[in-house]
Amino acid sequence: MTRLADLQSQFRAAMLNGNSDQILTTIKPGGVAPEVSLLVYRNNIASSLTRALHDLYPVVGRLVGEEFFNALARKYMPTEPLPHGRLVDYGHGFPAFLRDFPPATELPYLADVAALELAWNKAFHAADAQVIAPEGLQSIAPADFPRLNVHLHPSCQVMWSGHPIVAIWSANQDGVRHDQTVDLSAGPDHVFIARPHQEVLIYRLPEDEWAFA
């Protein structure tokens, strides 16, 4: 008898890689041919994962177009199995995938734009934390400074790109006129992402401030 773990592995191979030879031998024929049943499952899973990826990377989707993005999603699926049943955590390896996928490298900034979108998403879902206002710091006695233990907000991230990714990202947001042009030679970008309250903020830092970060 085939072990459950083996069946699950075979089913995953059939869904993500199209390798259904093994799993087909374990399916009892019914009203629908096993090949057709697997195809229905495969299409449903592919549709769900593609939609989740597009929700996470809408700017990438806008830059490459729906058809190419769907093809990217299909190529990406076998490389990252779902860690669990929550789609919110799917797609975190997509920027690295884009860096190594030859057709995507024709847009050299694409992977970094994806990394910025992922950073935005992580900041959005980061844990809440108390924010210290400037007046709060002013109320602390100098004698207490050595005992201070201050941490960055969990949403804080920094990243660097040789391309003007903040301008590209901003120009492709909903509600923005999409006939504006971006100077692709305007990089590099030193970027700070944070969600101090309820809104994710993206800042371009001067190089001296970036060195401090």
C-alpha positions as CSV (number, residue, x, y, z in Angstrom):
1,M,0.0,0.0,0.0
2,T,1.3,3.4,-0.9
3,R,2.1,5.6,2.1
4,L,0.1,8.8,2.6
5,A,3.3,10.9,2.3
6,D,4.1,9.3,-1.1
7,L,0.6,9.9,-2.3
8,Q,0.9,13.6,-1.3
9,S,4.3,13.9,-3.0
10,Q,2.9,12.3,-6.2
11,F,-0.1,14.6,-6.1
12,R,2.1,17.6,-5.7
13,A,4.2,16.6,-8.7
14,A,1.1,16.2,-10.8
15,M,-0.2,19.6,-9.8
16,L,2.9,21.6,-10.1
17,N,5.1,19.8,-12.6
18,G,2.5,18.0,-14.7
19,N,4.1,14.6,-13.8
20,S,1.0,12.5,-13.2
21,D,2.2,9.1,-14.2
22,Q,2.6,7.8,-10.6
23,I,-0.6,9.3,-9.1
24,L,-2.7,8.1,-12.0
25,T,-2.0,4.4,-11.0
26,T,-3.6,5.0,-7.6
27,I,-6.9,6.7,-8.8
28,K,-9.9,4.4,-9.1
29,P,-11.8,5.1,-12.3
30,G,-15.2,6.8,-11.8
31,G,-17.6,8.9,-13.8
32,V,-14.8,11.2,-14.9
33,A,-11.5,10.0,-16.4
34,P,-8.6,10.3,-13.9
35,E,-6.6,12.4,-16.4
36,V,-9.5,14.9,-16.6
37,S,-10.0,15.1,-12.8
38,L,-6.3,15.9,-12.4
39,L,-6.5,18.5,-15.1
40,V,-9.3,20.3,-13.3
41,Y,-7.4,20.3,-10.0
42,R,-4.2,21.5,-11.8
43,N,-6.0,24.4,-13.5
44,N,-7.7,25.4,-10.2
45,I,-4.5,25.4,-8.3
46,A,-2.6,27.3,-11.1
47,S,-5.4,29.9,-11.2
48,S,-5.3,30.4,-7.4
49,L,-1.5,30.7,-7.2
50,T,-1.4,33.0,-10.2
51,R,-4.0,35.3,-8.6
52,A,-2.1,35.3,-5.3
53,L,1.1,36.2,-7.1
54,H,-0.6,39.0,-9.0
55,D,-2.1,40.3,-5.8
56,L,1.4,40.5,-4.3
57,Y,3.1,41.9,-7.3
58,P,0.6,44.2,-9.1
59,V,3.3,46.6,-10.4
60,V,5.3,43.7,-12.0
61,G,2.1,42.5,-13.6
62,R,1.4,46.0,-15.0
63,L,5.0,46.3,-16.3
64,V,5.0,43.0,-18.2
65,G,1.4,42.6,-19.1
66,E,-1.1,39.9,-18.1
67,E,-0.1,37.2,-20.6
68,F,3.6,37.4,-19.8
69,F,2.9,37.6,-16.0
70,N,0.7,34.4,-16.2
71,A,3.5,32.6,-18.0
72,L,6.0,33.8,-15.3
73,A,3.6,32.5,-12.7
74,R,3.4,29.1,-14.3
75,K,7.2,28.8,-14.5
76,Y,7.6,29.9,-10.9
77,M,5.1,27.5,-9.4
78,P,7.3,24.4,-9.3
79,T,10.1,26.4,-7.6
80,E,8.2,27.3,-4.4
81,P,5.8,24.9,-2.8
82,L,3.2,26.4,-0.5
83,P,4.6,26.4,3.0
84,H,1.1,25.9,4.4
85,G,-2.5,26.5,3.3
86,R,-2.3,30.3,3.6
87,L,-1.7,32.0,0.3
88,V,-0.7,35.2,2.0
89,D,2.9,33.8,2.4
90,Y,3.2,32.5,-1.2
91,G,5.5,34.2,-3.6
92,H,8.3,35.5,-1.4
93,G,10.9,33.9,-3.7
94,F,9.6,35.6,-6.8
95,P,12.2,38.5,-6.9
96,A,15.0,36.0,-6.8
97,F,13.3,33.9,-9.5
98,L,13.0,36.9,-11.7
99,R,16.8,37.7,-11.4
100,D,17.6,34.2,-12.7
101,F,14.9,33.8,-15.4
102,P,16.4,34.9,-18.7
103,P,13.2,36.3,-20.4
104,A,12.6,38.6,-17.3
105,T,16.1,40.0,-17.4
106,E,15.2,42.0,-20.5
107,L,13.8,44.4,-17.9
108,P,16.8,44.7,-15.6
109,Y,14.9,46.6,-13.0
110,L,12.0,44.1,-12.8
111,A,13.4,41.9,-10.0
112,D,14.2,45.0,-7.8
113,V,10.7,46.3,-8.3
114,A,9.4,42.9,-7.2
115,A,11.6,43.1,-4.1
116,L,10.2,46.5,-3.3
117,E,6.6,45.2,-3.6
118,L,7.5,42.3,-1.3
119,A,9.0,44.7,1.2
120,W,5.8,46.8,1.1
121,N,3.8,43.7,1.7
122,K,6.0,42.6,4.6
123,A,5.7,46.0,6.1
124,F,1.9,46.0,5.7
125,H,1.6,42.7,7.6
126,A,4.3,43.4,10.2
127,A,3.4,43.2,13.9
128,D,2.2,46.4,15.5
129,A,4.5,48.1,18.0
130,Q,4.5,51.3,20.1
131,V,6.0,54.2,18.4
132,I,8.0,56.8,20.4
133,A,7.1,60.4,19.5
134,P,9.9,63.0,19.7
135,E,8.2,64.6,22.7
136,G,8.4,61.3,24.4
137,L,12.2,61.2,24.0
138,Q,12.5,64.8,25.2
139,S,10.8,63.8,28.5
140,I,13.5,61.2,29.3
141,A,16.2,62.5,31.7
142,P,19.7,62.4,30.3
143,A,20.8,60.2,33.3
144,D,18.4,57.5,31.9
145,F,19.9,57.4,28.4
146,P,22.3,54.6,29.1
147,R,19.4,52.4,30.1
148,L,17.4,53.0,27.0
149,N,16.7,50.0,24.8
150,V,15.2,51.2,21.5
151,H,14.3,49.0,18.6
152,L,13.3,49.7,15.1
153,H,9.6,49.1,14.3
154,P,9.0,45.5,13.0
155,S,8.0,46.9,9.6
156,C,11.3,48.8,9.0
157,Q,13.3,47.6,6.0
158,V,16.1,49.0,3.9
159,M,17.0,48.1,0.3
160,W,19.3,49.3,-2.4
161,S,18.8,49.2,-6.2
162,G,20.8,50.4,-9.1
163,H,17.5,51.4,-10.8
164,P,14.9,54.1,-9.9
165,I,12.5,51.6,-8.5
166,V,10.6,54.0,-6.3
167,A,9.7,56.2,-9.3
168,I,8.8,53.0,-11.3
169,W,6.6,51.8,-8.4
170,S,5.0,55.2,-7.8
171,A,4.2,55.6,-11.5
172,N,2.3,52.3,-11.6
173,Q,0.0,52.8,-8.6
174,D,-3.8,52.9,-9.0
175,G,-5.1,56.4,-9.6
176,V,-1.9,57.6,-11.2
177,R,-1.7,58.7,-14.8
178,H,0.2,56.0,-16.6
179,D,1.4,58.2,-19.5
180,Q,4.1,59.7,-17.4
181,T,7.7,58.6,-18.1
182,V,10.4,57.5,-15.7
183,D,14.1,58.2,-16.3
184,L,15.5,54.7,-16.1
185,S,19.0,56.2,-15.7
186,A,18.0,58.1,-12.5
187,G,19.2,55.4,-10.1
188,P,20.5,54.2,-7.8
189,D,17.8,54.2,-5.1
190,H,18.5,53.9,-1.4
191,V,15.1,52.9,0.0
192,F,13.6,52.9,3.5
193,I,10.2,51.2,4.0
194,A,8.2,51.5,7.2
195,R,4.7,51.4,8.6
196,P,4.8,53.6,11.7
197,H,1.1,53.8,12.0
198,Q,-1.5,52.4,9.6
199,E,0.1,53.4,6.3
200,V,3.1,51.8,4.6
201,L,5.6,54.6,3.7
202,I,8.4,54.4,1.1
203,Y,11.3,56.9,1.3
204,R,14.3,57.5,-0.9
205,L,17.2,58.2,1.4
206,P,20.2,60.4,0.6
207,E,23.4,58.4,0.4
208,D,24.8,59.7,3.6
209,E,21.6,58.7,5.5
210,W,21.6,55.3,3.8
211,A,25.2,54.7,5.1
212,F,23.9,55.3,8.6
213,A,21.0,52.9,8.1
